[in-house]
């Protein structure tokens, strides 16, 4: 976590998500989860950009 905050950083979240305790038991599963997360992040970024763009 960042100093002085109670929120996990994206890196901390990623490390927790890829832990064996979370059911991530190998490289293939880690890669699958990273691909899903990448898609989710790109979708969120696109939605934020659309929300900030003036209507046409």
CHARMM internal coordinates of N, CA and C (Angstrom, degrees):
IC EDIT
DIST 1 N 1 CA 1.4471
DIST 1 CA 1 C 1.5184
ANGL 1 N 1 CA 1 C 110.10
DIST 1 C 2 N 1.3165
ANGL 1 CA 1 C 2 N 114.70
DIHE 1 N 1 CA 1 C 2 N 154.37
DIST 2 N 2 CA 1.4493
ANGL 1 C 2 N 2 CA 119.30
DIHE 1 CA 1 C 2 N 2 CA 176.43
DIST 2 CA 2 C 1.5181
ANGL 2 N 2 CA 2 C 109.21
DIHE 1 C 2 N 2 CA 2 C -68.68
DIST 2 C 3 N 1.3055
ANGL 2 CA 2 C 3 N 116.20
DIHE 2 N 2 CA 2 C 3 N 144.94
DIST 3 N 3 CA 1.4525
ANGL 2 C 3 N 3 CA 120.44
DIHE 2 CA 2 C 3 N 3 CA 179.02
DIST 3 CA 3 C 1.5219
ANGL 3 N 3 CA 3 C 109.88
DIHE 2 C 3 N 3 CA 3 C -58.15
DIST 3 C 4 N 1.3136
ANGL 3 CA 3 C 4 N 115.90
DIHE 3 N 3 CA 3 C 4 N 130.65
DIST 4 N 4 CA 1.4541
ANGL 3 C 4 N 4 CA 120.94
DIHE 3 CA 3 C 4 N 4 CA 177.19
DIST 4 CA 4 C 1.5175
ANGL 4 N 4 CA 4 C 114.87
DIHE 3 C 4 N 4 CA 4 C 81.61
DIST 4 C 5 N 1.3369
ANGL 4 CA 4 C 5 N 118.03
DIHE 4 N 4 CA 4 C 5 N 6.77
DIST 5 N 5 CA 1.4632
ANGL 4 C 5 N 5 CA 120.19
DIHE 4 CA 4 C 5 N 5 CA 178.29
DIST 5 CA 5 C 1.5174
ANGL 5 N 5 CA 5 C 109.65
DIHE 4 C 5 N 5 CA 5 C -123.99
DIST 5 C 6 N 1.2986
ANGL 5 CA 5 C 6 N 115.34
DIHE 5 N 5 CA 5 C 6 N 160.58
DIST 6 N 6 CA 1.4576
ANGL 5 C 6 N 6 CA 119.73
DIHE 5 CA 5 C 6 N 6 CA 176.95
DIST 6 CA 6 C 1.5207
ANGL 6 N 6 CA 6 C 111.38
DIHE 5 C 6 N 6 CA 6 C -107.98
DIST 6 C 7 N 1.3390
ANGL 6 CA 6 C 7 N 116.92
DIHE 6 N 6 CA 6 C 7 N 4.61
DIST 7 N 7 CA 1.4635
ANGL 6 C 7 N 7 CA 120.99
DIHE 6 CA 6 C 7 N 7 CA 179.84
DIST 7 CA 7 C 1.5173
ANGL 7 N 7 CA 7 C 110.15
DIHE 6 C 7 N 7 CA 7 C -95.72
DIST 7 C 8 N 1.3287
ANGL 7 CA 7 C 8 N 116.61
DIHE 7 N 7 CA 7 C 8 N 138.06
DIST 8 N 8 CA 1.4644
ANGL 7 C 8 N 8 CA 118.32
DIHE 7 CA 7 C 8 N 8 CA 176.48
DIST 8 CA 8 C 1.5250
ANGL 8 N 8 CA 8 C 110.77
DIHE 7 C 8 N 8 CA 8 C -72.05
DIST 8 C 9 N 1.3123
ANGL 8 CA 8 C 9 N 115.97
DIHE 8 N 8 CA 8 C 9 N 149.22
DIST 9 N 9 CA 1.4584
ANGL 8 C 9 N 9 CA 120.71
DIHE 8 CA 8 C 9 N 9 CA 175.25
DIST 9 CA 9 C 1.5234
ANGL 9 N 9 CA 9 C 108.40
DIHE 8 C 9 N 9 CA 9 C -77.60
DIST 9 C 10 N 1.3196
ANGL 9 CA 9 C 10 N 118.41
DIHE 9 N 9 CA 9 C 10 N 163.01
DIST 10 N 10 CA 1.4667
ANGL 9 C 10 N 10 CA 119.96
DIHE 9 CA 9 C 10 N 10 CA 175.71
DIST 10 CA 10 C 1.5301
ANGL 10 N 10 CA 10 C 112.25
DIHE 9 C 10 N 10 CA 10 C -56.25
DIST 10 C 11 N 1.3368
ANGL 10 CA 10 C 11 N 117.22
DIHE 10 N 10 CA 10 C 11 N -37.24
DIST 11 N 11 CA 1.4600
ANGL 10 C 11 N 11 CA 120.14
DIHE 10 CA 10 C 11 N 11 CA 178.97
DIST 11 CA 11 C 1.5303
ANGL 11 N 11 CA 11 C 110.58
DIHE 10 C 11 N 11 CA 11 C -63.95
DIST 11 C 12 N 1.3294
ANGL 11 CA 11 C 12 N 116.95
DIHE 11 N 11 CA 11 C 12 N -44.02
DIST 12 N 12 CA 1.4683
ANGL 11 C 12 N 12 CA 120.75
DIHE 11 CA 11 C 12 N 12 CA 178.26
DIST 12 CA 12 C 1.5137
ANGL 12 N 12 CA 12 C 110.10
DIHE 11 C 12 N 12 CA 12 C -61.15
DIST 12 C 13 N 1.3198
ANGL 12 CA 12 C 13 N 116.95
DIHE 12 N 12 CA 12 C 13 N -45.17
DIST 13 N 13 CA 1.4617
ANGL 12 C 13 N 13 CA 120.77
DIHE 12 CA 12 C 13 N 13 CA 178.66
DIST 13 CA 13 C 1.5273
ANGL 13 N 13 CA 13 C 110.33
DIHE 12 C 13 N 13 CA 13 C -58.50
DIST 13 C 14 N 1.3221
ANGL 13 CA 13 C 14 N 116.47
DIHE 13 N 13 CA 13 C 14 N -44.41
DIST 14 N 14 CA 1.4592
ANGL 13 C 14 N 14 CA 121.06
DIHE 13 CA 13 C 14 N 14 CA -179.17
DIST 14 CA 14 C 1.5230
ANGL 14 N 14 CA 14 C 111.05
DIHE 13 C 14 N 14 CA 14 C -62.41
DIST 14 C 15 N 1.2990
ANGL 14 CA 14 C 15 N 117.69
DIHE 14 N 14 CA 14 C 15 N -44.37
DIST 15 N 15 CA 1.4658
ANGL 14 C 15 N 15 CA 120.96
DIHE 14 CA 14 C 15 N 15 CA -179.45
DIST 15 CA 15 C 1.5262
ANGL 15 N 15 CA 15 C 110.98
DIHE 14 C 15 N 15 CA 15 C -64.21
DIST 15 C 16 N 1.3177
ANGL 15 CA 15 C 16 N 117.05
DIHE 15 N 15 CA 15 C 16 N -38.18
DIST 16 N 16 CA 1.4695
ANGL 15 C 16 N 16 CA 120.49
DIHE 15 CA 15 C 16 N 16 CA 177.32
DIST 16 CA 16 C 1.5206
ANGL 16 N 16 CA 16 C 109.83
DIHE 15 C 16 N 16 CA 16 C -66.22
DIST 16 C 17 N 1.3225
ANGL 16 CA 16 C 17 N 117.02
DIHE 16 N 16 CA 16 C 17 N -45.32
DIST 17 N 17 CA 1.4614
ANGL 16 C 17 N 17 CA 121.97
DIHE 16 CA 16 C 17 N 17 CA -178.45
DIST 17 CA 17 C 1.5271
ANGL 17 N 17 CA 17 C 111.86
DIHE 16 C 17 N 17 CA 17 C -62.74
DIST 17 C 18 N 1.3157
ANGL 17 CA 17 C 18 N 118.00
DIHE 17 N 17 CA 17 C 18 N -32.79
DIST 18 N 18 CA 1.4605
ANGL 17 C 18 N 18 CA 121.54
DIHE 17 CA 17 C 18 N 18 CA -178.09
DIST 18 CA 18 C 1.5283
ANGL 18 N 18 CA 18 C 113.01
DIHE 17 C 18 N 18 CA 18 C -91.38
DIST 18 C 19 N 1.3186
ANGL 18 CA 18 C 19 N 117.95
DIHE 18 N 18 CA 18 C 19 N 4.62
DIST 19 N 19 CA 1.4660
ANGL 18 C 19 N 19 CA 121.49
DIHE 18 CA 18 C 19 N 19 CA -179.85
DIST 19 CA 19 C 1.5262
ANGL 19 N 19 CA 19 C 111.02
DIHE 18 C 19 N 19 CA 19 C -72.75
DIST 19 C 20 N 1.3128
ANGL 19 CA 19 C 20 N 115.56
DIHE 19 N 19 CA 19 C 20 N 149.91
DIST 20 N 20 CA 1.4698
ANGL 19 C 20 N 20 CA 119.37
DIHE 19 CA 19 C 20 N 20 CA 178.28
DIST 20 CA 20 C 1.5256
ANGL 20 N 20 CA 20 C 111.12
DIHE 19 C 20 N 20 CA 20 C -62.71
DIST 20 C 21 N 1.3271
ANGL 20 CA 20 C 21 N 118.03
DIHE 20 N 20 CA 20 C 21 N -29.14
DIST 21 N 21 CA 1.4618
ANGL 20 C 21 N 21 CA 121.67
DIHE 20 CA 20 C 21 N 21 CA 177.20
DIST 21 CA 21 C 1.5199
ANGL 21 N 21 CA 21 C 112.91
DIHE 20 C 21 N 21 CA 21 C -64.22
DIST 21 C 22 N 1.3177
ANGL 21 CA 21 C 22 N 116.94
DIHE 21 N 21 CA 21 C 22 N -18.36
DIST 22 N 22 CA 1.4654
ANGL 21 C 22 N 22 CA 122.61
DIHE 21 CA 21 C 22 N 22 CA 177.26
DIST 22 CA 22 C 1.5220
ANGL 22 N 22 CA 22 C 110.99
DIHE 21 C 22 N 22 CA 22 C -96.94
DIST 22 C 23 N 1.3157
ANGL 22 CA 22 C 23 N 117.05
DIHE 22 N 22 CA 22 C 23 N 10.14
DIST 23 N 23 CA 1.4557
ANGL 22 C 23 N 23 CA 120.53
DIHE 22 CA 22 C 23 N 23 CA 177.53
DIST 23 CA 23 C 1.5166
ANGL 23 N 23 CA 23 C 114.59
DIHE 22 C 23 N 23 CA 23 C 87.94
DIST 23 C 24 N 1.3101
ANGL 23 CA 23 C 24 N 117.29
DIHE 23 N 23 CA 23 C 24 N 9.70
DIST 24 N 24 CA 1.4606
ANGL 23 C 24 N 24 CA 120.71
DIHE 23 CA 23 C 24 N 24 CA 178.16
DIST 24 CA 24 C 1.5263
ANGL 24 N 24 CA 24 C 107.28
DIHE 23 C 24 N 24 CA 24 C -90.96
DIST 24 C 25 N 1.3070
ANGL 24 CA 24 C 25 N 115.55
DIHE 24 N 24 CA 24 C 25 N 100.69
DIST 25 N 25 CA 1.4614
ANGL 24 C 25 N 25 CA 120.30
DIHE 24 CA 24 C 25 N 25 CA -170.09
DIST 25 CA 25 C 1.5171
ANGL 25 N 25 CA 25 C 114.92
DIHE 24 C 25 N 25 CA 25 C -104.67
DIST 25 C 26 N 1.3070
ANGL 25 CA 25 C 26 N 118.78
DIHE 25 N 25 CA 25 C 26 N 10.00
DIST 26 N 26 CA 1.4604
ANGL 25 C 26 N 26 CA 117.83
DIHE 25 CA 25 C 26 N 26 CA 179.06
DIST 26 CA 26 C 1.5121
ANGL 26 N 26 CA 26 C 112.36
DIHE 25 C 26 N 26 CA 26 C -176.48
DIST 26 C 27 N 1.3087
ANGL 26 CA 26 C 27 N 114.28
DIHE 26 N 26 CA 26 C 27 N 176.06
DIST 27 N 27 CA 1.4571
ANGL 26 C 27 N 27 CA 121.79
DIHE 26 CA 26 C 27 N 27 CA -177.73
DIST 27 CA 27 C 1.5264
ANGL 27 N 27 CA 27 C 111.26
DIHE 26 C 27 N 27 CA 27 C -63.64
DIST 27 C 28 N 1.3264
ANGL 27 CA 27 C 28 N 117.11
DIHE 27 N 27 CA 27 C 28 N -40.69
DIST 28 N 28 CA 1.4717
ANGL 27 C 28 N 28 CA 119.85
DIHE 27 CA 27 C 28 N 28 CA -178.58
DIST 28 CA 28 C 1.5281
ANGL 28 N 28 CA 28 C 110.72
DIHE 27 C 28 N 28 CA 28 C -63.46
DIST 28 C 29 N 1.3244
ANGL 28 CA 28 C 29 N 116.99
DIHE 28 N 28 CA 28 C 29 N -41.53
DIST 29 N 29 CA 1.4679
ANGL 28 C 29 N 29 CA 120.27
DIHE 28 CA 28 C 29 N 29 CA 178.61
DIST 29 CA 29 C 1.5208
ANGL 29 N 29 CA 29 C 110.74
DIHE 28 C 29 N 29 CA 29 C -68.21
DIST 29 C 30 N 1.3217
ANGL 29 CA 29 C 30 N 117.69
DIHE 29 N 29 CA 29 C 30 N -38.86
DIST 30 N 30 CA 1.4651
ANGL 29 C 30 N 30 CA 120.86
DIHE 29 CA 29 C 30 N 30 CA 177.67
DIST 30 CA 30 C 1.5238
ANGL 30 N 30 CA 30 C 110.15
DIHE 29 C 30 N 30 CA 30 C -62.48
DIST 30 C 31 N 1.3191
ANGL 30 CA 30 C 31 N 117.04
DIHE 30 N 30 CA 30 C 31 N -44.07
DIST 31 N 31 CA 1.4634
ANGL 30 C 31 N 31 CA 121.01
DIHE 30 CA 30 C 31 N 31 CA 179.34
DIST 31 CA 31 C 1.5251
ANGL 31 N 31 CA 31 C 110.82
DIHE 30 C 31 N 31 CA 31 C -63.51
DIST 31 C 32 N 1.3299
ANGL 31 CA 31 C 32 N 117.15
DIHE 31 N 31 CA 31 C 32 N -41.04
DIST 32 N 32 CA 1.4705
ANGL 31 C 32 N 32 CA 121.20
DIHE 31 CA 31 C 32 N 32 CA 178.14
DIST 32 CA 32 C 1.5222
ANGL 32 N 32 CA 32 C 110.23
DIHE 31 C 32 N 32 CA 32 C -61.24
DIST 32 C 33 N 1.3145
ANGL 32 CA 32 C 33 N 116.39
DIHE 32 N 32 CA 32 C 33 N -45.59
DIST 33 N 33 CA 1.4662
ANGL 32 C 33 N 33 CA 120.39
DIHE 32 CA 32 C 33 N 33 CA -179.49
DIST 33 CA 33 C 1.5232
ANGL 33 N 33 CA 33 C 111.29
DIHE 32 C 33 N 33 CA 33 C -64.97
DIST 33 C 34 N 1.3358
ANGL 33 CA 33 C 34 N 116.71
DIHE 33 N 33 CA 33 C 34 N -38.96
DIST 34 N 34 CA 1.4660
ANGL 33 C 34 N 34 CA 119.79
DIHE 33 CA 33 C 34 N 34 CA 178.34
DIST 34 CA 34 C 1.5240
ANGL 34 N 34 CA 34 C 111.15
DIHE 33 C 34 N 34 CA 34 C -65.18
DIST 34 C 35 N 1.3278
ANGL 34 CA 34 C 35 N 117.31
DIHE 34 N 34 CA 34 C 35 N -39.65
DIST 35 N 35 CA 1.4708
ANGL 34 C 35 N 35 CA 120.36
DIHE 34 CA 34 C 35 N 35 CA 177.38
DIST 35 CA 35 C 1.5176
ANGL 35 N 35 CA 35 C 110.85
DIHE 34 C 35 N 35 CA 35 C -63.17
DIST 35 C 36 N 1.3364
ANGL 35 CA 35 C 36 N 117.29
DIHE 35 N 35 CA 35 C 36 N -42.72
DIST 36 N 36 CA 1.4643
ANGL 35 C 36 N 36 CA 120.28
DIHE 35 CA 35 C 36 N 36 CA 178.26
DIST 36 CA 36 C 1.5228
ANGL 36 N 36 CA 36 C 110.86
DIHE 35 C 36 N 36 CA 36 C -63.61
DIST 36 C 37 N 1.3270
ANGL 36 CA 36 C 37 N 116.25
DIHE 36 N 36 CA 36 C 37 N -44.26
DIST 37 N 37 CA 1.4593
ANGL 36 C 37 N 37 CA 120.41
DIHE 36 CA 36 C 37 N 37 CA -179.56
DIST 37 CA 37 C 1.5246
ANGL 37 N 37 CA 37 C 111.12
DIHE 36 C 37 N 37 CA 37 C -63.74
DIST 37 C 38 N 1.3231
ANGL 37 CA 37 C 38 N 116.53
DIHE 37 N 37 CA 37 C 38 N -40.28
DIST 38 N 38 CA 1.4617
ANGL 37 C 38 N 38 CA 120.80
DIHE 37 CA 37 C 38 N 38 CA 178.76
DIST 38 CA 38 C 1.5276
ANGL 38 N 38 CA 38 C 110.51
DIHE 37 C 38 N 38 CA 38 C -60.69
DIST 38 C 39 N 1.3167
ANGL 38 CA 38 C 39 N 116.49
DIHE 38 N 38 CA 38 C 39 N -44.10
DIST 39 N 39 CA 1.4637
ANGL 38 C 39 N 39 CA 120.73
DIHE 38 CA 38 C 39 N 39 CA 177.81
DIST 39 CA 39 C 1.5187
ANGL 39 N 39 CA 39 C 111.93
DIHE 38 C 39 N 39 CA 39 C -62.72
DIST 39 C 40 N 1.3326
ANGL 39 CA 39 C 40 N 116.19
DIHE 39 N 39 CA 39 C 40 N -42.05
DIST 40 N 40 CA 1.4656
ANGL 39 C 40 N 40 CA 120.28
DIHE 39 CA 39 C 40 N 40 CA 178.67
DIST 40 CA 40 C 1.5250
ANGL 40 N 40 CA 40 C 111.26
DIHE 39 C 40 N 40 CA 40 C -63.52
DIST 40 C 41 N 1.3309
ANGL 40 CA 40 C 41 N 116.39
DIHE 40 N 40 CA 40 C 41 N -42.98
DIST 41 N 41 CA 1.4621
ANGL 40 C 41 N 41 CA 120.52
DIHE 40 CA 40 C 41 N 41 CA -179.71
DIST 41 CA 41 C 1.5239
ANGL 41 N 41 CA 41 C 110.69
DIHE 40 C 41 N 41 CA 41 C -65.98
DIST 41 C 42 N 1.3299
ANGL 41 CA 41 C 42 N 117.41
DIHE 41 N 41 CA 41 C 42 N -42.11
DIST 42 N 42 CA 1.4636
ANGL 41 C 42 N 42 CA 120.51
DIHE 41 CA 41 C 42 N 42 CA 178.59
DIST 42 CA 42 C 1.5219
ANGL 42 N 42 CA 42 C 110.42
DIHE 41 C 42 N 42 CA 42 C -63.69
DIST 42 C 43 N 1.3169
ANGL 42 CA 42 C 43 N 117.32
DIHE 42 N 42 CA 42 C 43 N -40.50
DIST 43 N 43 CA 1.4635
ANGL 42 C 43 N 43 CA 120.74
DIHE 42 CA 42 C 43 N 43 CA 177.75
DIST 43 CA 43 C 1.5174
ANGL 43 N 43 CA 43 C 111.86
DIHE 42 C 43 N 43 CA 43 C -63.15
DIST 43 C 44 N 1.3252
ANGL 43 CA 43 C 44 N 116.46
DIHE 43 N 43 CA 43 C 44 N -41.32
DIST 44 N 44 CA 1.4653
ANGL 43 C 44 N 44 CA 120.23
DIHE 43 CA 43 C 44 N 44 CA 178.44
DIST 44 CA 44 C 1.5215
ANGL 44 N 44 CA 44 C 110.75
DIHE 43 C 44 N 44 CA 44 C -65.66
DIST 44 C 45 N 1.3310
ANGL 44 CA 44 C 45 N 117.15
DIHE 44 N 44 CA 44 C 45 N -42.15
DIST 45 N 45 CA 1.4629
ANGL 44 C 45 N 45 CA 120.75
DIHE 44 CA 44 C 45 N 45 CA 179.19
DIST 45 CA 45 C 1.5279
ANGL 45 N 45 CA 45 C 110.66
DIHE 44 C 45 N 45 CA 45 C -62.42
DIST 45 C 46 N 1.3270
ANGL 45 CA 45 C 46 N 116.92
DIHE 45 N 45 CA 45 C 46 N -42.15
DIST 46 N 46 CA 1.4678
ANGL 45 C 46 N 46 CA 120.67
DIHE 45 CA 45 C 46 N 46 CA 178.79
DIST 46 CA 46 C 1.5216
ANGL 46 N 46 CA 46 C 110.93
DIHE 45 C 46 N 46 CA 46 C -64.20
DIST 46 C 47 N 1.3267
ANGL 46 CA 46 C 47 N 117.49
DIHE 46 N 46 CA 46 C 47 N -40.08
DIST 47 N 47 CA 1.4610
ANGL 46 C 47 N 47 CA 120.80
DIHE 46 CA 46 C 47 N 47 CA 178.54
DIST 47 CA 47 C 1.5289
ANGL 47 N 47 CA 47 C 111.11
DIHE 46 C 47 N 47 CA 47 C -63.94
DIST 47 C 48 N 1.3189
ANGL 47 CA 47 C 48 N 116.45
DIHE 47 N 47 CA 47 C 48 N -40.00
DIST 48 N 48 CA 1.4660
ANGL 47 C 48 N 48 CA 120.53
DIHE 47 CA 47 C 48 N 48 CA 177.97
DIST 48 CA 48 C 1.5221
ANGL 48 N 48 CA 48 C 110.26
DIHE 47 C 48 N 48 CA 48 C -64.92
DIST 48 C 49 N 1.3291
ANGL 48 CA 48 C 49 N 116.88
DIHE 48 N 48 CA 48 C 49 N -42.18
DIST 49 N 49 CA 1.4570
ANGL 48 C 49 N 49 CA 120.29
DIHE 48 CA 48 C 49 N 49 CA 178.72
DIST 49 CA 49 C 1.5216
ANGL 49 N 49 CA 49 C 110.88
DIHE 48 C 49 N 49 CA 49 C -64.01
DIST 49 C 50 N 1.3379
ANGL 49 CA 49 C 50 N 117.55
DIHE 49 N 49 CA 49 C 50 N -42.33
DIST 50 N 50 CA 1.4733
ANGL 49 C 50 N 50 CA 120.87
DIHE 49 CA 49 C 50 N 50 CA 178.23
DIST 50 CA 50 C 1.5120
ANGL 50 N 50 CA 50 C 110.59
DIHE 49 C 50 N 50 CA 50 C -62.95
DIST 50 C 51 N 1.3161
ANGL 50 CA 50 C 51 N 117.39
DIHE 50 N 50 CA 50 C 51 N -40.19
DIST 51 N 51 CA 1.4661
ANGL 50 C 51 N 51 CA 120.81
DIHE 50 CA 50 C 51 N 51 CA -178.86
DIST 51 CA 51 C 1.5258
ANGL 51 N 51 CA 51 C 111.34
DIHE 50 C 51 N 51 CA 51 C -66.13
DIST 51 C 52 N 1.3248
ANGL 51 CA 51 C 52 N 116.50
DIHE 51 N 51 CA 51 C 52 N -29.42
DIST 52 N 52 CA 1.4677
ANGL 51 C 52 N 52 CA 120.41
DIHE 51 CA 51 C 52 N 52 CA -179.49
DIST 52 CA 52 C 1.5027
ANGL 52 N 52 CA 52 C 113.85
DIHE 51 C 52 N 52 CA 52 C -89.41
DIST 52 C 53 N 1.3263
ANGL 52 CA 52 C 53 N 118.02
DIHE 52 N 52 CA 52 C 53 N -7.79
DIST 53 N 53 CA 1.4549
ANGL 52 C 53 N 53 CA 121.80
DIHE 52 CA 52 C 53 N 53 CA -178.77
DIST 53 CA 53 C 1.5185
ANGL 53 N 53 CA 53 C 110.03
DIHE 52 C 53 N 53 CA 53 C -85.72
DIST 53 C 54 N 1.3283
ANGL 53 CA 53 C 54 N 117.22
DIHE 53 N 53 CA 53 C 54 N 141.68
DIST 54 N 54 CA 1.4696
ANGL 53 C 54 N 54 CA 119.31
DIHE 53 CA 53 C 54 N 54 CA 177.17
DIST 54 CA 54 C 1.5256
ANGL 54 N 54 CA 54 C 110.22
DIHE 53 C 54 N 54 CA 54 C -67.26
DIST 54 C 55 N 1.3177
ANGL 54 CA 54 C 55 N 115.97
DIHE 54 N 54 CA 54 C 55 N 146.43
DIST 55 N 55 CA 1.4676
ANGL 54 C 55 N 55 CA 120.92
DIHE 54 CA 54 C 55 N 55 CA 178.71
DIST 55 CA 55 C 1.5225
ANGL 55 N 55 CA 55 C 109.33
DIHE 54 C 55 N 55 CA 55 C -66.14
DIST 55 C 56 N 1.3099
ANGL 55 CA 55 C 56 N 115.35
DIHE 55 N 55 CA 55 C 56 N 145.29
DIST 56 N 56 CA 1.4850
ANGL 55 C 56 N 56 CA 120.17
DIHE 55 CA 55 C 56 N 56 CA 179.89
DIST 56 CA 56 C 1.4921
ANGL 56 N 56 CA 56 C 110.53
DIHE 55 C 56 N 56 CA 56 C -98.30
END
COOR INIT
IC SEED 1 N 1 CA 1 C
IC BUILD
